[in-house]
């Protein structure tokens, strides 16, 4: 099954929490080096990840902005899953 663009970007953002080099992103997000480039460029342009050079190695790290959005999304998921639990029916 082909993954959506949003699913791929979400996976990259999660891999980059705490910092990751391109190789780590490729392997953990199950991509290839040709495919990952445009995603990293887009996420950097949108300021969802920062790219910094450390010892001749580019390290990508998820921004605080994205982490805040991720935490808000998880809270929404928790509320929705709580509301969608089947209610026990008493007869």
Secondary structure as GFF3:
##gff-version 3
##sequence-region A 1 91
A	DSSP	alpha_helix	5	15	.	.	.	ID=ss1
A	DSSP	beta_strand	20	21	.	.	.	ID=ss2
A	DSSP	alpha_helix	22	28	.	.	.	ID=ss3
A	DSSP	alpha_helix	33	45	.	.	.	ID=ss4
A	DSSP	beta_strand	49	54	.	.	.	ID=ss5
A	DSSP	beta_strand	57	62	.	.	.	ID=ss6
A	DSSP	alpha_helix	64	84	.	.	.	ID=ss7
###
